[in-house]
């Protein structure tokens, strides 16, 4: 009886010794294909070889444009006009700022959830008028 148990234990030990332990490999460093690995920002790095480029923000560009003599029909940053959008303006909750699907018919305050609706109904009229004035909406007459 002892011999079969020993042979089973030996088989289990052999099976355990044959298993390969897998260690987690180090994560590969992914090279982003849309980034140039040799890009050097002109204001960084060695400035002795080349002239460093000055990067201007939009405010500086518009201020410089105002100083130049422009014809009335020239396109500038400040004269670019876009046609009005055909999409309706997005509506946000007056309480939380989340996208609002609903409007309270009594107070005309926009809300996104039932918790906000219950909170709106508990607000006094001067606070609801304040929320509507912040949104520049018409204040309902009580």
N, C-alpha and C positions, 0 to 999 in steps of 0.2 A: 504494500500500500504506500510505503514511503517512496518507492522508486518512481511510481507514476507522478507523484507530486513534485519530485525533484526535476523530472524531465519537463513537466509543464512550466516550472519556474525557469528552467534553462531556456525554453523556447520563448518565454516572455522577455527574458533578459536579452536574448538575441534580437528579438523584434524591436526592443527599445534601443539597442545599440545600432541597429540598421537605420533608424529614423534620422533624417537629416534635420538639424536645427536650422531654422531660417532666421537670420537676423535682419531687422529692417534695414534696407539699403538707405544710404544717404540721399536726400532729395536732390534731384538733378537741377542744375541751374538752367532755367529756360532762357533762351535768347529770344527776345522779342523781335519778330521779323519786321515790324513797322518802325523800329528805332534804329538809327544809324549808330553802330558802336563807336565810330570814329568822330562823332559830332562833338565839337568843342564850342561851348557858348562863347561868344566873342568878348564878353566882359569878364570872363573867367579865364584863368590860365596865364601863360606867359605873355606879357604885353610888350616885351622888349623887341620881338621880331616883327610884330604887326601892330597896326593902329587898332585900338579897341573901339568897338562900335557902341554908340550910345543908344540905348533903347528908350523910346519915349512912350508915355502912356497917352490915352486918348485926350485927356485934358490939355496936355502939352501940345498935341497935334492941332487941336481946335484953336488954341491960343495963337499958335504960329500961323495958322490959316487966316486969322482975322487981320494980321498985319500985312498980308500980301494983297496986291491990287487984283481983284477978281472981276470978271465980267458978270453981268446979272444971270446969264444962263449957264455958267460953269458949275460943274458938280463938285461939291466939297463935302466933308464929313457932316457938317451941320445942315446942309441943304438936301441931303438924301431923303426922299419921301417914299413911302410905301403905300400901296393902295389899302383901303380898309379891309379887314379880315371878314371872310364870309362865315367863319365859325362864330357861334355865340360865345359871349364872355363866360368864363367859368365862375360859378357861384360858390362861395365859401361860407362856412358857419360863422355867425357873428360872435359866438361864444368861444369856440375852440380853434377856429381857423381851418378845420378839416373841410374837404369838399362836401358841400351841403346839397342834399336832394330835396329837402322839404322846406316849406315856409309856413310859419304860424299864421293862420288867416286873421287872427285877432290882433296880434301885435306887429305883423309883417317882418318878424325877425327870422332869419334863416337858421336852420339847425340840421345836424347830421344824424342824431340818434334820439332814442326815446328818453334817455337820461337828460339830455339837453332840453328836450321839450318840457319835461316836468320842471326843470329848473327855470325855464323861461316863464312858465305860468305862475311861478312864485315871485317873480321880480316885480318891484313897484314900477309905476308908470314913468317916473323920472329917469330910472335906469334904462328902461327900454327905449325911451326917447334919446338917451345918450348913445346907446348902441346904434340906433338908426342915424343919428347925426354924424357918427364916425364913418358910417358907410355912405353918407351924403344921400340918404333916402328921405322920402317925404315922411314927416312925422304925422301919424294918424291923430285925428281929433277924437278925444274921449267922449 
